[in-house]
Amino acid sequence: MIDTMTREERAELLAAATPDELLPLAERLLQSGDLGEPTVLHPPQTGMVMLTVREPVAEERFHLGEVLVTSCTVEVAGAAGWSMRGGDDRVAALAAALLDAAAAAGLPAAGDVHALCAAVAERRAGEEAAEWDEVSATRVAFEELT
């Protein structure tokens, strides 16, 4: 999955990464000079976005409410990097944007970004499996009478 990861998938995984997963890698890449001279195009800003969900039975979309997010855009080696993360952690949003730009630019650090994304995907899959195990005992099986 990671070798063929789309930009949207990478953005989703970087948004799901914890600050403890993002910050050490971003700091290491900045200190090593692997990112060159990054340019902050849009500094981290907090704002609200509308959360749209789909009702599972009728599959109708509706607006659940607004969610606090922090977004940021940077440029590394001529490639733009972008992030939008839930909450108001400006440092984590900047770190995610830097990592996205490193991967988009195809820098050697892209391998580290892909490894981080793979670890986040694996963690999320484990969390989803644990949640499913917890709720599966409440599943009701309906039989159709004819």
N, C-alpha and C positions, 0 to 999 in steps of 0.2 A: 504494500500500500504506500509506503513512504517514498519509494523511488518514483512512483507515478503520482505523487501528491499534487493536487491542484493548489492554486494560490488560496482559494476559499477554504480548503481543508486545512492548510497551514495556518491561516488566520484563526480558524475555529480552535485548533489545538493550542496555539499560542495564547488565545483568550482564556482557555481552560487551564493553562499552566498556573501553578502557584507562584507567588513572588519568589519563594525559596528555590524554585526550579529555574526561573528566568534570570534573576539578578546575578548570580555567580557567573553564568555563561556570558552575559552581556558585559559584565565588568572585566572578565578575563580577556574577551575579544578587544575591548577598548584599550586596556592596558598593554596588550601585546602589539597593538598597532595593526591587527588584521583587518580592521574596518576602515583604515585610512583616516581621512578627515570627514566624519559624518556631518551632514548639514540638517538641522532641524527646520523642516519646511512649515510645519504647523505644530507648535508646542503642545504638550498635553493639556487638554481642556476637558472639563466635565460638562455634561449636558444630559438631557433626557431624550430617550427614544421610545416610540410606541411599541409595546410588546403585542404582536399579533399572533394568535394561536388558532389552530383548526380544531373544531369540535369533532370528535372521532366518529360519531354515528352519521350525522348528516354531512359531514365534511365541509361545514361552513366556517369561514374565517370570521373572527371578531377580535376587537381590541380589548385586551385584558387590562391594560393600564400602561403607565409610563415607568421606565426603568432608568436609574442613574448609571451612566457610563462615562468612561474617560477615553478619548481618542487622541491619536498622535500620528504625524506623518514625518518621516525623515528620508534623507537620501544618502546612500552609501555607494561609492564607485559608479555613479550615474544611474543607479536603480532606486526607485522609490520603495519605501517600506511603510506599512500602515498597520495600525492596531486599533481595536476598540474592545475594551474590557469592561465588564460589569464593575460598578463601584467607583471609588474616587482615588484610586492608587495611581498617581501620575508617574511615579518612578517605574512601576511595573509596565505601564502603557508605553513609556519611552523605551524600555528594554525590549518589549515585544516588537515594537516597530523597528528597532535596530536589528533584531534577529531576522525579521521578515525581509528587511532590505539586504542583509548579508546573503540570505538564501536566494533572493530574486536576482542578485548580482552574480550569482554563481561563484562566490568567493570560496576558498578552501574551507572557511568556517561553516559553509552550508552543510557539510557533513555533520557537524556538531548540532546544528539547528534541527536537522532531520532526525538525529538520534534523540534529541529532546522531545520532538513531536511524537516519535515512536513510543517513548516512555510514557508520555501523557496519554496517548491513545490506549496503551496497555492498561494504565491505571484506571482510565474511564471505563474500559470494557470490564475490568474486575469489579468496579463499583456498581455498574449496571447489572452484572450477573448476581452480585450479592443482593441487590435490591429485588431482583426478580425472584431469587430463592426465598426471600422474606415474604413476598406477597403471593407467591404461587400457591401457597397452602390455602389461600382464601378464594381461589378460583372456583367458579361454579360451572358444572357441566350440564347443559340443558339437553334434553332429549325431545325430539319432535314426535308428537302423537299423530298418527294418521288414521 
